[in-house]
Amino acid sequence: DHYLIEGELGRGGMAAVYRALDLRLNRPVAIKVLPPELAFNPSVRSRFLREAQMAAQLAHPHIVPIYSVDEVDGIVFFVMALVEGEPLGALLARRGAFELEQVRTIISEVADALDYAHRQGVVHRDIKPDNILIDTRTGRPVVTDFGIARAAAEESRLTVTGMAVGTPAYMSPEQAMGDREVDGRCDQYSLSIVAYQMLAGETPFRASNTPSMLMKHVSEPPTPIVDRRRDTPASLARAIDRSVST
């Protein structure tokens, strides 16, 4: 009753997102709703609420703020700031590689947000271009979906025993090997894969299926970024190559 739903912004395997108006505060918001098949699993629902509540404590200019976390009639959702922009993934799909200065700016600002979250004891676990939103007006990147990956971990283990949640193309080696407890280093690795993609126009590994992709993260050294993009500054190349080495 507190929100007027105006339309769907998008959906994926983990949630549907709606644009809405907060009628009490008269401000636009985004509402992310957990799918019923996950929400009706008591373990997943309680973990989602717990993780979302923890993520709601984060306050950083490059993290999408969460305004509330709630459950109504079995519908589990959280309300967050509406970012007028699009995911970095959509920009990469449309335009390919980015200019060097844009890569430096976006990656450094996202890294700062992750460093802040890690110091608060929060690990994202699913850093990828689709979870980095770029504000159309300012070009400012903001990270979204803190807590979603951990909240879904119980459900994922029903289908792939021992596999941690994440997106295979960006998943750290420790996640690929099924480690249950990971720390901020997994986010650093994933962000480096994003940086590599922003420079090269594609991720360092290609595979026809998920197990093959995960094995590449564990055992295959990526092609040095300077071989994929010759104008990459040496300092940036060293940082990326070191971060994605296993």
N, C-alpha and C positions, 0 to 999 in steps of 0.2 A: 504493500500500500504506500510505501514511502518513495517509490520510484515509478516514473513513467517510461516504459520501454519504447524506444523510438525506432529500433531496427537492429539487425544482426551485423556485427563488424567482421566476424570470421569464426571458424571453428576448426578443431583438429581432434586427434585421438584423445586428448586430455581434457578438453573443455570447449564450451561455446562462449563467445564474447558478444555482449550486446551494448549498444549505445543507449544511454538512458539519461533522464533528468531527475536529479535529486529534488523532490518537491519541497522538502523542508528548507534546504539551503539555496534552492534555485540555481544549481550549478550542474553542468554536464558531467557525467561520470561514465565509466565503463564497468560493466558487471560481468564477471567471469563465473560461469556455472559449471560445476562438476557433472559429467554425464551420469544419468541414472544408474547405469550398470556399475559405475564405481561408487556413487554416492550411497547406494543401498548395501554396499559391503561395509559392515560396521567398522572393521579394522581400517579400511582405506578412509572412510569418512572421518573417523576420529584423528587419524594421522594428518589428513588434509587440514582439518580445523586447527590442529596444534601447530603445524608448520606455517600455515597462513598467519596465525596469530603472532608467531615469532617474527615472520617477515614484515608484519605490520609495524613492528617496532623500529624498523630501519628508516632513517631520515637522511637522505643524501640527494643532492641535486641531479645525480645521474641514475637514480633508482626511482621507478614509478611508485609513488606513495599509495599505500593501501589504507582506505578510510574505515572499512568495517569488514568483519568476517562473521557470517551468520549461517543458520540452518532454519528453514521454514518448511514445514510439511514434507520433510524428506529431501528438500532441495537445498543443496549445499553451495554456497556462493561467497565471493568476496567482491567488494566495491572498491574501485581504485580510480585514480585520476585518469581523465581522458586525454590521451596524447594525440594531437592533431598532426598526423604524419603517417609513416608507413614503416614496416619492418626493414631492417638492413637487408634481409634475404630477398625481398622484392626488388630493392634497388640493385643488388648484385645480379639478379636474373635479368633485369632490364638493360643495365648499362655495362656489366662486366667489371673489369678492374677499376680501382679508384686512383685518383691522383695521390702522390706521395704524402703531401701535407694533410690531406683528408684522412689518410690511413693513420698517420701519427696522431692526429687530434682525436679521432674516434676511439682508437685503441687505448690511448693514454687516459682518456676520460672514463672509459668503461673499466680499465684496470684500477683506477682510483676508487670507483664505486665498489668493485669486488674486494679491494684491500680493506675498505671500510667495513663491508659486510663480514669478511673473515675475522676482523678484529672484534666483531660483535658475536662471533661464534656461529655465523650463518654461512653455509656453503650452498651455492646455487645448484650445481650438479648437472646442469643442462644448458651451458652457454653455447649459443649458436646464433646465426644472423637473424633468425625469426624471433628471437627473444631480446633483440636489441632494436628499439624503436628510434627512428630519426624524426625529430620534430621538424615539420615542414618550414615553419617560420624562422627558426633559429639555427637549424642544423644540429641541435644538441642531441646526443645519444642518451637514451635512458634504458636501463635494464628492467625487464619484467619477468614475471613467473618465478620469483624466488619461492621455494617450498613446494612447487608443483611436482618436481621430479621425485623428491623424497616421499611425498604423500602417496605417489603411485607405486612406490617400490614393492609394496606387498602384492599388489595386483599383478605386476609384471612377473613376479616369481612364480605365479600360477601357470604361466605359459612358457617361460624360459628359466629353468631352474638355476638359481644363483646369479642371474644376470642383473646388474645394477641398471637403473633407469638412466637414460641419456639418449642422445641421437648418435647413431653409429659413426657418421662421418666426422664428428667432433669429439668423440668419447676418449677420455684419457686411458692409457694402458691399464691402470689399476681398476678402472671401472670395467673395461673390456674383459679383464680376468675375473670379474665377479666379486671384487673386494666389497664387503658390506660397509666398512668404515673408511671413508675418504675424507681428505681435508682440502684446504684452499688450493693446493697444487693441481688438483684436477681441473679447477676453473681456469687456472693459469694456462694449462696445456690447451684446453678448449679455445680460450681466447687467442692463443697463438695460431691455432688452425684457422680461426676467423681472419686474423691478420694476414696469414699466408694467402687465403682466398681473395681478400681485398686487393692484394698486390698482384697475384697471378691470374685472377679471374676464375679460378677453380680450386678446390681443395687438393691437398697433396696426394691423397690416396683415392683410387677408383677401384670398385669391386662390384661384382654382379649380385652379391647377396650379403646379408648381415654378418654371418660367421667369418667370411673372407675379409670383410672390412675390419672387423675387430682384430683379426690376426695381423693385419697390416700395421695397426696401431701398436701392437705388442712387439712385433719382430722385424718390421721393415723400416729402414731409415728413409725419410722423405728426401726427395731431390732438393739440394740447397736452393733457397729462394732466389739467390742471385742468378742461378742458372735458368730460372723461370722468368725473372724480370731483371734485366741487366742494370737498370738505373737505381736499384735499391741501395740506399746508403749503407756503408759497411756496418755502422753501429746498429742500424735496424735489422740488417740481415743476421748479425751475430745474435741479437736478442731473440729473434724468431727461431733460428736454427737451434739455439741452445734450448729453447723452451719446448720444441717439438721432438727433441732427441730423447730416446728411451734408454 
